[in-house]
Amino acid sequence: LKENIVDANSQWDDIKALKVRNFNFKESTGFPTHTQLGLVAQEVETVSPGLVNEDEEGIKSVQYSVLYMKAVKALQEAMTKIESLEARVTELEG
């Protein structure tokens, strides 16, 4: 079902630039008002506009399903760096 499959570009910088925030929704929104952990769509938009949707009322939201894939890619990059550094330490400790 898929074609033109290639490795994704680095996601490291995008993930590092995102600010994970604690917040609560205003009571007037009708959303739960307890403290939540997440991202602010307007902040995400400055880092990675493709992660943000805007509905017909102008309300912005983060596409978390796409964000998860960016995070997986960044985690893979981090794992590769760690493995490389571990190999280097082992080599130096010889």
Secondary structure, 3 states (H helix, E strand, C coil): CCCCCCCCCCCHHHHHHCCCEEECCCHHHCCCCCCEEECCHHHHHHHCHHHEEECCCCCEEECHHHHHHHHHHHHHHHHHHHHHHHHHHHHHHC
